[in-house]
Amino acid sequence: MKNLIIVLLIAFGSCTNDTCNCGSEAVKATIEDFTGLDGCGYLIVLEDGTRLEPINLNSQTVAPADGKKVWITYTKATNSASICMVGDMVEITCISER
């Protein structure tokens, strides 16, 4: 019985893009603190190194923190301007910790 509980905890405690409510189109990313650069704050960095400037990160349920691993889905933001200018401006449509 003890082994069954451990297996269930591992299986349901693991976060995959299907179980974190972002769906199969979610991508792995990391939140990184770029406040050292003029006009920058927290950015999203994809596994391939692509940097994204989210326009709505602070309105999400996941609190931003440097190095936090997340799953995200997003769309390119239109009619947005950036002072930071180190990545594409995006609107996060889903974010979950992984």
MOCOR-V846493 format. One line per field, one symbol per residue. phi: phi as a letter, one per 40 degrees, with the letter a starting at -180 (. if undefined). psi: psi as a letter, one per 30 degrees, with the letter a starting at -180 (. if undefined). A space follows every 50 residues. Layout:
# MOCOR-V846493
phi = ???
psi = ???
This chain:
# MOCOR-V846493
phi = .cccccccccccccbbcccbgbgcccbcabcbcbcccdgbbcbbbcdcgc bbbccbccccccccadgccabababccbfbbbccfbaccbbccaaacb
psi = eeeeeeeeeeeffkjlfffggflffklklkkkjgffkkglbklkklegfk kkjkfgefglfkkkkkfkklkllllkklhklkeehglkklkkfkkkk.
